[in-house]
Amino acid sequence: MSRVVSSFMGANSPIGFCSFFEEIYNPYKNHHPYIIKGGPGTGKSTLMKKVARKAEEMGYETELIYCSSDPESLDGIIVKDLNISVIDGTSPHTLEPKFPGAVENIINTGDFWDKKKLAQKSDIIRSLTLENSMHHFCSARYLSAAGAINDENIRLSSSFIKEEKVNSFAVRFVSREMPAKKKKPSGKRIRRFISGITPKGVVFLDGTVKAQATRIIGIKDNYSAVSPLLCQRIGDLAVKNGYDVIFCQCPMRPKGDCEHIIIPEIGIALLTVKKEHNISCECDRLIHCKRFMHDEVQNYSQRLRRGKKLCSHLIGESINSLKRAKETHDRLEKEYIEVMDFHALNDYTDIITEEMFGIFGHN
């Protein structure tokens, strides 16, 4: 039975669209990337879904990378057992080959559109593209404002953290759960988003956690200050002890400390439990972060609650803008769909898929 996990490699965030796409593969190592170029609605996601189904049928471990601007659409897949990746290399997560042909294979879905018909649609395509960009710009502005308030809340509450207590807890936890491996180099750091701010609201990929962890430890943090610090410290120590760790960043602070970690090798996940995450995973244990805070933080509880409420409202406005962007993008896709030869593209997809698994698969 193959294992399929999901993630986001890009996030709508207060600093704009944040992408980890360049971390999907290392062009200097034995990897087989396929980068897809083409317009919206030209079959990129459908092509990837077909490859993913084939990988699942053959029993390979696969990671599905979803689009944070349309969580039902794929931006990429990774067939881990074969070191194969198929990636949407178009904006906003533009990915260019470093060694075209020698390492990266290029798939151009634009080969299957009618150029003359598409040229006749140039005015409407320009108009819809600009409208889509405008909605994304509005969304980013709301998230920027929300991020400033969120950062201020975290800055204020962080000043009351008992940092030595956090550090000692992390050391004890790792010593008990992830003892250092003998003669083992440091583990790998893997960055992912398992939550996303999307047109469907805040989406949390519960299935990814359940597929990789048999024990889920929840971190209950009313001030959202201790949990990122605790996750980061535990993750850092686990890597030092030789374990591969998936550091799951927060879309609201994509460059800051992570908010969840998953260590598949030992089946443990630590999740920051928030109302807005809508986490359906049942936690085996809860860590209450109140123990790591000085009591004086309560003097600012009303101010922190106001900030949290305002931040939530602004994120909601950002999501509304993303909904409008998605509606515009759907109209843009229809324009491209009308000029595509999908029969030829499907035939080509079958050839590429068979070639992919024939060359790199285990026959």
VENPE-V254658 format. One record per run of one state. SS is the DSSP state (hx for helix, st for strand, lp for the rest). FROM is the first residue (numbers start at 0). TO is the last residue. Records with the same first field share a line. If there is no record, write none. Layout:
# VENPE-V254658
SS=FROM-TO + FROM-TO
This chain:
# VENPE-V254658
lp=0-2 + 8-8 + 13-14 + 19-19 + 23-30 + 37-42 + 57-60 + 67-68 + 82-82 + 88-98 + 100-102 + 113-113 + 119-120 + 158-159 + 161-161 + 177-187 + 193-193 + 198-199 + 204-204 + 212-213 + 220-224 + 240-243 + 248-248 + 250-251 + 253-258 + 263-266 + 273-273 + 277-283 + 293-293 + 337-338 + 340-340 + 360-362
st=3-7 + 9-12 + 15-18 + 31-36 + 61-66 + 69-78 + 83-87 + 99-99 + 103-107 + 112-112 + 160-160 + 188-192 + 194-197 + 200-203 + 214-219 + 244-247 + 249-249 + 252-252 + 259-262 + 267-272 + 284-287 + 292-292 + 339-339
hx=20-22 + 43-56 + 79-81 + 108-111 + 114-118 + 121-157 + 162-176 + 205-211 + 225-239 + 274-276 + 288-291 + 294-336 + 341-359
